Amino acid sequence: MRPGLSMEGTVPDLLVLGGDVVTMDADRAVWRDGGVAIADGAIIAVDKAAALRARWPYAPVLEAGGGLITPGLINAHQHLTGDPLVRSLIPDRQSSDESIFGWAVPIHGAHTADDDELSATLSAVESLKYGTTTLVEAGTVAHPSRVAAGLAGVGIRGAVGCWGWDVDNAPYAAPADEVLARQTAVLDGLPKGGGLVEGWVTLVGHDLASDVLLAGAADLARRRGVGMTMHISPTEADVAAYLRRSGRRPLLHLADLGVLGPHLLLAHAVWLDDAEMDALLASDTAVAYCPWAYLRLAQGVSRAGRHAEMVLRGGRVALGCDAPNAGDLPDIHRAAALAAGLARDMSLDAHRFGADTVFALATVDGARAIGMADRIGSLEVGKRADLVVHDPKAAPFMVAGDPALQLVWGTDGRSVRDVVVDGRVVVREGRCLTVDEDALRLEARASQAALLVRAGLTPRGAWPVR
């Protein structure tokens, strides 16, 4: 960022001043005792705090107090319905099939529209408090408009879609034309550029979509100029299924159908061979990498994962936190540290994947992966004002350090103090300003109890409760 770079003649609504501004711009510049000027939701200047104070002495100020000021973080794969209301209740020691058919299917079947909005609200509040300002939803079974309302009400940026699948004998399946009609309705109801929350084409993926549905969804995303996301190959199961189906591995089959491309964000992509890696990179298809989920669910990322290679070969990769019963915490700082640690340990190369590289996946490179790099991901003039202030009084910042090391190895989302999204302060002093957190907690606990009764589920903890 060049000194004094700004949008001339615009008066700011807010100045965020007095911290070290980690811009994540092309130069990766850090402004010591810097600040950011914001007007109409956009960044209009990044400069030294003293220069901004002198230029606009009467503008409202959010004082950073010596903390780190960073871009808002990007979570490229987060389940916002189903799991949030039964968080930490689905047992650890069971297979994926047991979790899906014993818990996920009945929970989604018992979800009401109110539950969908409440779940999204809970996830959005927690995400903001950990410094995430943009969420890409993994897919909603029934009520995407209510999920979008939950996100918008909290004030987080997001992309939302209605899950679709059309294979025989699967819960909630529908014919391909019906699934595509639902996708189109989401795009019509949440137009791109129409607000904080936009619609995406969203399939479950795996082996739950016919070729007709896969190709039709990709065509819809391209025609409407929106993102598309789906799950693929977190385990070897998808590989086996596609080999049975077509004689080809998943990404090669998707390439044959014309599904791969810059519009597509694949969740997971853990079990890829060399030919699939080449197809992924050649097509500029993006990947949402959720390392905590693979470790928690024992899916083999330390054996098969090649996400560091994707990054080093120029691929588009973002970080995700997955579901509250898989990745557990929607804290991208934790995901970033784990991604870097896995890359270094799996390669036995401490030079290979640094904190600076992985923090870019959480910000500017993550924005590129989800197709929003023109709007978010760095603190630069003209971009939307999504930013985070880390508390200078938090224990990790009691002594000064390299910001890249502090943000990845030295802290997590618990040091987030203030959050701004689209120029609006949504978290202040660690508390969400857009909802009543105490009322939300009471509503969530009451809704959880009713949901479990409707779903016919009785949680059993690992330890006896007396």
C-alpha positions in Angstrom: 0.0 0.0 0.0 1.5 3.4 -1.0 1.5 6.1 1.7 -1.6 8.2 1.7 -3.5 6.1 -0.8 -7.1 7.0 -0.5 -10.4 7.9 -2.3 -10.2 11.7 -2.5 -13.1 13.8 -1.4 -15.0 11.1 0.5 -15.7 11.7 4.2 -15.5 8.6 6.4 -18.2 7.1 8.6 -15.6 5.4 10.8 -11.9 5.4 11.4 -10.3 2.3 12.9 -7.1 3.6 14.4 -4.1 2.9 16.5 -3.1 -0.7 15.7 -0.7 -2.5 13.4 -2.7 -2.9 10.1 -2.0 -6.2 8.4 -3.2 -5.3 5.0 -2.6 -8.6 3.1 -2.2 -6.5 0.0 0.1 -7.5 -2.9 3.2 -6.3 -0.9 1.8 -7.8 2.4 2.4 -4.4 3.9 1.9 -3.8 7.7 1.3 -0.3 8.9 2.7 0.3 12.3 0.4 2.5 14.4 -1.8 2.6 11.3 -5.5 2.9 10.6 -8.3 2.3 8.1 -10.9 4.9 7.0 -14.3 3.6 6.0 -17.2 5.2 4.1 -20.4 3.6 2.8 -19.1 0.2 3.8 -15.9 0.5 1.7 -12.3 1.3 2.6 -11.4 4.8 1.5 -7.9 5.1 3.0 -5.2 3.1 4.7 -2.4 5.2 6.3 -0.7 6.1 9.6 -3.2 6.7 12.4 -1.8 10.2 12.9 -2.4 11.1 9.3 -5.9 9.8 9.3 -6.7 11.6 12.6 -5.3 14.9 11.2 -7.2 14.6 7.9 -10.6 13.7 9.4 -10.5 15.1 13.0 -14.3 14.8 13.5 -14.9 11.3 12.2 -16.1 8.6 14.6 -13.2 6.4 15.8 -12.9 2.8 16.9 -9.7 2.8 18.8 -7.6 -0.4 18.3 -5.4 0.5 21.3 -2.2 -1.1 19.8 -3.9 -4.3 18.7 -3.6 -6.0 15.4 -6.0 -4.9 12.7 -6.5 -7.6 10.0 -8.9 -8.4 7.2 -11.9 -10.4 8.2 -11.4 -14.1 7.9 -13.1 -16.4 5.3 -14.6 -19.7 6.1 -15.2 -21.5 2.8 -17.2 -24.5 4.1 -19.5 -24.3 7.1 -22.6 -26.3 7.8 -25.2 -23.9 9.2 -28.2 -26.2 9.7 -28.7 -29.7 11.2 -25.6 -29.8 13.5 -25.6 -26.4 15.3 -28.5 -27.3 17.5 -27.1 -30.7 18.4 -23.5 -29.6 18.7 -21.3 -31.9 20.7 -24.1 -34.5 21.0 -23.4 -36.8 18.0 -21.2 -39.6 19.5 -17.5 -39.7 18.6 -17.1 -43.5 18.4 -19.3 -44.5 15.4 -19.0 -44.7 11.7 -19.9 -42.1 9.2 -23.0 -44.1 8.2 -24.1 -44.3 11.8 -23.7 -40.6 12.2 -25.5 -39.8 9.0 -28.4 -42.2 9.2 -28.7 -42.3 13.0 -28.4 -38.6 13.6 -28.1 -36.3 10.6 -31.1 -37.6 8.6 -33.6 -37.5 11.5 -32.3 -34.2 12.7 -32.7 -32.6 9.3 -36.1 -34.3 9.0 -37.2 -32.7 12.3 -35.8 -29.3 11.6 -38.4 -26.5 11.2 -37.9 -23.3 9.3 -37.4 -21.5 12.6 -34.7 -24.1 13.5 -32.9 -23.3 10.2 -32.8 -19.6 10.9 -31.8 -20.1 14.5 -29.0 -22.5 13.6 -27.7 -20.0 11.1 -27.9 -17.2 13.6 -25.9 -19.2 16.2 -23.2 -20.1 13.7 -23.0 -16.5 12.5 -22.6 -15.1 15.9 -19.9 -17.5 16.9 -18.1 -17.1 13.7 -18.0 -13.3 14.0 -16.7 -13.5 17.5 -13.8 -15.6 16.2 -13.0 -13.1 13.5 -14.8 -14.7 10.5 -16.7 -12.2 8.4 -17.6 -14.4 5.4 -19.2 -17.8 5.4 -19.8 -20.1 2.5 -22.6 -22.4 3.6 -22.3 -26.1 2.9 -26.0 -26.4 2.0 -29.5 -26.2 3.4 -32.0 -29.1 3.1 -35.2 -27.1 3.3 -35.2 -23.4 4.1 -32.3 -21.5 2.5 -34.2 -18.1 2.7 -34.5 -18.5 6.4 -30.8 -19.3 6.7 -30.0 -16.2 4.6 -32.2 -14.2 7.0 -30.3 -15.5 10.0 -27.0 -14.5 8.5 -28.2 -11.1 7.4 -29.8 -10.4 10.8 -26.4 -11.0 12.5 -24.6 -9.0 9.9 -22.1 -11.5 8.4 -21.3 -11.9 4.8 -22.3 -15.2 3.2 -23.2 -17.4 0.4 -26.2 -19.8 0.8 -27.7 -22.6 -1.3 -30.3 -25.3 -1.2 -28.8 -28.8 -1.1 -29.8 -31.1 -4.0 -29.4 -34.7 -4.9 -31.3 -37.0 -7.2 -30.1 -40.6 -6.7 -32.6 -43.4 -5.9 -33.3 -44.4 -2.3 -31.7 -41.4 -0.7 -33.5 -39.3 1.9 -34.9 -36.0 0.6 -33.9 -36.8 -3.0 -35.8 -35.3 -6.0 -35.6 -35.5 -9.8 -32.9 -33.4 -11.4 -35.2 -30.9 -12.9 -36.8 -30.2 -9.5 -33.4 -29.9 -7.8 -32.3 -27.4 -10.5 -35.6 -25.4 -10.1 -34.9 -25.1 -6.4 -31.4 -23.9 -7.1 -32.7 -21.3 -9.5 -35.2 -20.1 -7.0 -32.4 -19.5 -4.5 -30.5 -17.5 -7.1 -33.5 -15.4 -7.9 -34.2 -14.7 -4.2 -30.6 -13.9 -3.2 -29.2 -12.2 -6.3 -25.4 -11.6 -6.5 -24.5 -8.1 -5.5 -27.9 -7.6 -3.9 -26.6 -7.5 -0.3 -24.4 -9.2 2.2 -25.8 -12.7 1.5 -25.9 -14.1 -2.0 -27.2 -17.3 -3.5 -25.0 -20.1 -4.8 -25.6 -23.4 -6.6 -25.2 -26.0 -3.9 -25.2 -29.8 -4.3 -24.4 -32.4 -1.7 -22.0 -34.0 -4.2 -20.2 -37.2 -3.2 -21.9 -39.9 -5.3 -25.4 -38.5 -4.7 -25.9 -36.7 -8.0 -26.6 -38.0 -11.5 -24.5 -36.8 -14.5 -27.6 -34.8 -15.6 -27.8 -33.0 -12.3 -24.0 -32.4 -12.1 -23.8 -30.9 -15.6 -27.0 -28.9 -15.2 -25.8 -27.4 -11.9 -22.5 -26.3 -13.4 -24.3 -24.8 -16.4 -26.6 -22.9 -14.1 -23.7 -21.5 -12.1 -21.9 -20.4 -15.2 -25.0 -18.8 -16.8 -25.8 -16.9 -13.6 -22.2 -15.9 -12.8 -22.3 -17.4 -9.3 -20.4 -19.9 -7.3 -21.1 -23.6 -7.0 -20.1 -25.9 -4.2 -20.3 -29.6 -3.4 -18.5 -32.3 -1.4 -16.0 -34.7 -2.9 -13.5 -37.3 -1.7 -13.1 -36.6 2.0 -12.5 -40.4 2.2 -11.8 -43.2 -0.3 -15.6 -43.9 -0.5 -16.2 -41.4 -3.3 -13.3 -42.8 -5.3 -14.7 -46.3 -5.1 -18.2 -45.1 -6.0 -17.1 -43.2 -9.1 -14.9 -46.1 -10.2 -18.0 -48.4 -10.0 -20.1 -45.8 -11.8 -17.9 -44.7 -14.6 -14.6 -46.4 -14.4 -13.0 -43.1 -13.6 -12.0 -41.3 -10.4 -14.3 -38.5 -9.3 -12.5 -35.4 -10.6 -11.7 -37.0 -13.9 -15.4 -37.9 -14.3 -16.4 -34.3 -13.4 -13.9 -33.0 -15.9 -15.4 -35.2 -18.6 -18.8 -33.8 -17.8 -17.5 -30.2 -17.9 -18.3 -29.6 -14.3 -14.8 -28.4 -13.2 -13.9 -24.8 -13.6 -13.4 -21.4 -11.9 -17.1 -21.4 -10.8 -16.6 -24.5 -8.6 -15.5 -24.8 -5.0 -15.0 -28.4 -4.0 -15.2 -29.2 -0.3 -12.5 -31.5 0.9 -10.8 -33.2 -2.1 -8.5 -35.2 0.2 -8.1 -38.4 -1.7 -6.8 -37.3 -5.1 -4.3 -39.0 -7.4 -1.9 -37.3 -9.8 -4.3 -37.1 -12.7 -7.0 -35.6 -10.5 -4.5 -33.0 -9.2 -3.6 -32.0 -12.7 -7.3 -31.8 -13.7 -8.1 -29.7 -10.6 -5.2 -27.2 -11.3 -5.7 -27.0 -15.0 -9.4 -26.1 -14.6 -8.8 -23.5 -11.9 -11.3 -25.4 -9.7 -11.1 -24.2 -6.0 -10.9 -26.3 -2.8 -12.2 -25.7 0.7 -9.8 -27.4 3.0 -11.2 -28.4 6.5 -8.3 -30.0 8.3 -9.9 -30.4 11.7 -12.8 -32.4 10.3 -10.6 -34.9 8.7 -8.6 -35.5 11.9 -11.8 -35.7 14.1 -13.5 -38.1 11.7 -10.3 -40.1 10.9 -10.5 -39.5 7.2 -6.9 -39.9 6.4 -5.7 -36.3 5.6 -2.2 -37.0 7.0 -1.9 -40.0 4.7 -3.5 -38.7 1.5 -4.0 -34.9 1.7 -2.3 -32.8 -0.9 -3.6 -29.4 -0.1 -0.2 -27.8 0.5 0.8 -29.1 -3.0 -2.3 -27.4 -4.4 -1.2 -24.1 -2.9 2.4 -24.4 -3.9 1.4 -25.2 -7.5 -0.8 -22.1 -7.7 -4.2 -23.6 -7.0 -7.1 -21.8 -5.4 -7.5 -23.0 -1.8 -9.5 -21.6 1.1 -9.9 -22.9 4.7 -13.1 -24.2 6.2 -14.4 -25.5 9.5 -17.1 -27.9 8.3 -19.8 -29.0 10.8 -20.2 -28.4 14.5 -19.8 -32.2 15.1 -16.8 -32.5 12.8 -14.6 -29.4 12.7 -16.4 -28.3 15.9 -15.3 -24.7 16.3 -15.8 -22.3 13.5 -12.4 -20.7 14.2 -10.3 -20.2 11.1 -7.3 -19.3 13.1 -7.2 -22.9 14.5 -7.7 -24.3 11.0 -4.9 -22.2 9.6 -2.4 -23.4 12.3 -3.4 -27.0 11.7 -3.1 -26.6 7.9 0.4 -25.2 8.3 1.4 -27.8 10.8 0.2 -30.7 8.7 2.0 -29.4 5.6 5.3 -29.1 7.4 5.1 -32.3 9.3 3.9 -34.5 6.4 6.7 -33.1 4.2 9.4 -33.1 7.0 10.2 -29.6 5.6 10.1 -26.6 8.0 10.8 -24.3 5.1 7.8 -25.4 3.0 4.6 -23.8 4.4 4.9 -20.8 6.6 2.5 -18.8 8.7 2.4 -16.1 6.0 1.3 -18.6 3.4 -1.5 -20.1 5.5 -2.8 -16.7 6.8 -3.3 -15.8 3.1 -5.5 -18.8 2.7 -7.7 -17.4 5.5 -7.9 -14.0 3.9 -6.8 -12.8 0.4 -6.2 -16.2 -1.2 -9.4 -17.5 0.4 -11.3 -14.7 -1.2 -9.8 -15.6 -4.5 -10.9 -19.2 -4.0 -14.5 -18.3 -3.4 -14.6 -15.7 -6.2 -14.8 -12.6 -4.0 -11.2 -11.3 -4.3 -12.6 -8.1 -5.9 -14.5 -7.3 -2.7 -12.9 -8.8 0.4 -9.8 -10.5 1.7 -7.4 -7.6 2.1 -7.5 -4.1 3.6 -7.2 -2.0 0.4 -8.9 1.1 -0.9 -12.0 0.2 -2.8 -12.7 -3.1 -1.1 -15.5 -3.7 1.4 -14.6 -2.8 5.0 -14.5 -6.3 6.6 -11.9 -6.2 9.4 -11.0 -7.6 12.8 -9.2 -6.0 15.8 -7.3 -8.3 18.1 -7.2 -7.3 21.7 -3.8 -5.9 22.6 -4.5 -6.9 26.3 -4.9 -10.6 25.4 -2.2 -12.8 26.7 -0.6 -13.7 23.3 0.1 -10.0 22.6 1.7 -9.0 25.9 5.0 -8.9 24.0 5.4 -7.7 20.4 6.1 -10.2 17.6 5.9 -10.9 13.9 2.2 -10.5 13.0 2.2 -13.5 10.7 3.5 -15.7 13.5 1.3 -14.2 16.1 -1.9 -14.7 14.0 -1.2 -18.3 13.1 0.9 -19.9 15.7 0.5 -17.5 18.6 -3.3 -16.9 18.9 -6.7 -18.0 17.9 -10.2 -16.5 17.6 -10.4 -15.9 21.4 -8.2 -12.8 21.0 -10.7 -11.1 18.7 -12.1 -8.0 20.3 -13.9 -6.0 17.6 -15.3 -6.9 14.2 -16.5 -4.7 11.3 -18.5 -6.1 8.4 -19.2 -3.9 5.4 -18.3 -0.9 7.5 -20.7 -1.8 10.4 -19.3 -2.6 13.8 -20.9 -6.0 14.6 -18.7 -7.1 17.5 -17.4 -4.8 20.2 -15.3 -5.8 23.2 -16.0 -9.4 22.4 -19.8 -9.1 22.3 -22.1 -9.3 19.3 -24.0 -6.1 18.9 -26.6 -7.3 16.4 -28.4 -9.9 18.6 -29.2 -10.4 22.3 -26.8 -13.2 23.1 -28.5 -14.1 26.4 -31.9 -14.4 24.7 -30.3 -16.4 21.9 -28.7 -18.9 24.3 -32.1 -19.5 26.0 -33.8 -19.9 22.7 -31.2 -22.3 21.4 -31.4 -24.6 24.4 -35.2 -24.7 24.3 -35.2 -25.4 20.6 -32.6 -28.1 21.0 -34.7 -30.0 23.5 -37.8 -29.8 21.2 -35.8 -30.9 18.2 -34.4 -34.0 19.9 -37.9 -35.0 20.9 -39.3 -34.6 17.4 -36.3 -36.5 15.9 -36.7 -39.3 18.5 -33.2 -39.0 19.6 -31.8 -39.4 23.2 -28.2 -38.3 23.5 -25.9 -40.5 25.6 -22.7 -38.8 26.8 -19.3 -40.5 27.1 -19.5 -40.1 30.9 -22.4 -40.9 33.2 -24.4 -37.9 34.5 -25.7 -38.2 38.0 
